[in-house]
């Protein structure tokens, strides 16, 4: 799993209700109590997220955990509890003592490729956005210099696991399951682009960020690179190029101009992974076949 500018990527091994729509208006995402989506709040979030306040859980609001609670849930973050590794840090499987709930706990690596800003962005995005195809944020810990996020546990791992890192006792995904995953991921992305207000550009759609629950229900995860979409008359957001090698749209790579279409390109790459079983970028292959998109284009030209 590589988290860094696309042109400076390094390879990393992954271990891993009822609101009615008003006519003529786009539905707004459910808002966690105490977190506003008004103009002033949105503008503030665009500039620099503020640290989450430690307040009691209410409705969909994320719970506050102490570091000791999460350390106990993961047996003091033992290596055998670790289920994933990425730019943010390590992800651990844990059991909350208060409820017995199985959770996934992401712990910020202070020396990693992502940092405090990405932690805050992910916390705020998942506090504001709620959809069946987005991973559910349960809570967080911001105690001292410790930064941790607590999510629902996804028992089937990631799509990347099932496409590229099958164990000897696992079978490849059948065609119907692959299409089910594609549709679910597309619905999650559609919500970010069309249902959220303001729209959200995911910016890091890839197979390792599509987590699978019971029945292989897909959910998008890892929102540390997410950005609010353009406002007013603007058609794009200018930003430093971030993402994962093999998934970045070429026009975004060349200009740094980010639009929802950048996410659509990444989704297309995931579709190609589902269809071909190949990685988006595979340095073990010949030069003309390393990038999945380039290889498919060559096949189309034959």
N, C-alpha and C positions, 0 to 999 in steps of 0.2 A: 504494500500500500504506500504510494508516494504522495506526500503533501508538500508541494512547493511550486514555484513558478514552472509552467509546463516546459520551458526551454532549459530549465536547470534542474530537472527531475533526477532523483536518485532512487534506485530500486530498494524496496523494503519488503520483507516477507511478512505476510499477514498470518497471525496465529488464530484470530477473532472472537328539548332537544329540539327540538322541533321548531326552530325559527323559520317562519315562512318568508319566502322571497317576495319582495315588493315589485310590482310591475315596473319594468324599465330600470331597475337597479340591480347591481351585482351583489350577491350575498356577502356579508362581512363575516370573517372568522370569529368564533366565540372568543370573548375577551376574558382573560383571567382577572378576578377581582383586584382592583387597585392598579391595574395596568391599562392606561388609556391608549386609544388609537387615533385620537384627534390630531388636528394639524400640528399643534405645538409638540405633542408627544412624538409624532412621527419624525418631525424635523430634528428633535433632540436625538432620536435613535440613529438617524442618518449620520449625525456628526460624531457622536461618541457615546456608547451605551454606558449607563451608570450602574454601579454595583448593586445587585439585588439586595433588598432588605430582608432581614430575617424576621418574618411574621408568621403567625399560625396558618395552617392549611385551611383553605376555604374553597369549596367547590372544586374547580379545575386548577386552583392555584398550587404551585409546586410546594412540597413539604420542605422544611428545613431539617437537615440532619447534622449531628455532630460528627467530627472526625472519628471519635471513639466508636460511635454506632456503626459506621461504615467499615471501620477496621475489624470490628467484631463480626460483621456480616460476611466478610471475605477471609476470615481466619488470619487477620493481620496482613492482608494482601499477599498471601503466599503465592508462589509461582504456579502451583497446581490449580489455583483459582483463576488464573489469567486465561481469558478466552480470545483476546485480540490485542493487536499492537498497531498503532498508527502515528501520524504526525502529532496528534494531541498528547499521546501517552499510551498507557495500558488500559485495557478494559477487563474487568473482573466479574465473575459470576458470584453472587452473594445471596444470602437469605436474611431478610430483615427480622430481627428478633421480636419486634413489637407485633408484627402481623403474620410472620411466616412466609411472606411473599418472596418469590424468587425474582431477583432483579439483576440488571447489568449495571456496573458502576465504572464510569470512566474517570480516570485520575489524571490530572494535568501533570505532564512532565515539564518541570521548570526549564529544562535545557532542550526541550523538543522544538520542532519546527513551527508549532502553533503555541500561542501563549494566552495571556490574560484577555486580550481583546477578542480572540476567537471564542474563548470560554463565555464571555459576556454575550457575544452575538448569538451563540447557540442557545444559551439560557433564555434570552429574550425572544428569539424566534419561536422556540418550542413552547414558550409560555403563552404566546399570542396566537399561534396556529394550531388548529385541531382538525384532524381528518383521519378516517379509517386507514389511509395509506401513508400516514406519517407516524414515525415512532413516538410513543407516548412518554413524555418527561414526567417522572414521579417526584423528583426532588433534587436538592443540591446541598453542597457543603461549601461555605466560604469562611472557614475558620482559620484565623491567622493567615499564613501564606499558602494554605491548602485549598485547592480548587477541585471539586468533584461533582459530577452529574450522575443522577440515578435514573435509569430508564426501565421500562418494561423489558423483561427477558424474552428474547426471540429464539426459541428452541431449535430452529432449523438452520441457524447460522446465517451466512450471507449467500447471495447468488453466486458470488465469486467462488466460494467453497464448492458449490455443487457443479460449477462449470469447469473449474480448473484444478481443484485440489481434492478430488474424491478419495476417500479411504477405501480399503479393500472390501469392506462390508457394505459399501454404498452403491446404489445403482444410479446411472445417469437419469436426469430428469426426462420424463416423457414429453411428447410434443404438446399435449393439452396443458400440462403444468407450466411449460415454458410460456405458452401464450397467456395463461392466467396471470403469470408474474408480469409479463409485458403490459397487459391491460391495467393491472393494479398500479404499477409504477407510473404509467401514463396518467391515471386518474389523480394520483398524488401530485404529479407535476402540473396538471391542469388546474388543480386547486391553488397551487402557489401562484400561477400566472394569472388566472381568471377569477378565482374565488376570494383570494386574500386582498385586503385593501389597506395600504397600497400593495401592488403586486410584488412578489418576491422572486428574485432570480437565484436559483439554487447554487449554481456555479461549480458543483463538484459531483455531478451525477455519474455514477460508475457502478459496476457490478458489486464491488465490495461494500458500497454504501446502501445497497438494497438488501435489507434484512428480511428473513422469512420466518413467519410464525406458524402456528398450528394450521394444517391444511395448506401450507405454502402460501399463506396470505402475505404479499410483499408490503414493506413499509420503508419509506425513505428515511435515512438517518444521517447524522453528521452535518450539522448546519453551521459550522464555524466559518465557512467562506461565503455564506449566503449574503445577498445584498438586496436592498429595496430597489425596485425598478425605477425607470426614469419618470420624472414628474413634469407637469406643465406641457410645454411644446417640445420637450426633449424626446428623442427617439432612442437614446442609449445612455449608459452610465460609463463615464471614463474611470478606469480603475487599473491598478497594477495587475498584470496577468497572473492568475492563480488557477490551479486545477491539477489534473493528473495527466501524465504523458499518454497520448493515444486517444484521449477523450475531448480535448479542447478544440473548439471550432477554429478553423484557419484564419477567418477574418478577425476573431477576437485575439488570436495570437499575434497577428500582424499589427493591429491598431490599438488594442487595449480597450476597444469600445464594446461594452457588454450589453446584450439584449436578451430577451427571452429565447430568441432563436439560437443563442449559444447553448442553452439547455437542450433544445430540440436536437441539435447536432449530437450532443453527448448521448441523448436517448437513442438516436439512430445507431450509434456505436454499440450500445448495450443490446439492441435488437440484433445486430450482426453477430455479437457474441452468442446470443441465444440460438441463432440459426446455424452458425458454423462450428461452435464449440471452441473457437480460437480466442486467444487473448487480444485485447485492444492493442497492446504493444508487447512483442515477444523478441527480445534481443538474441535468443538462441537460434532464430531463423535467419535466412539470407536477407540481404539488404532490402530487396524488393518486397519481401513478405513480412518484415518486422511490424509495420503498421497495418492493422487489419483493414482499415479503410483503403489504403493504397493497394493492398492485395485484391480486394473485392473489385476495385476499379479496373485493375489489370484483367481480371477474369471477365468483366463486362465487355472489355475491348476485344477479347479473343473471338 
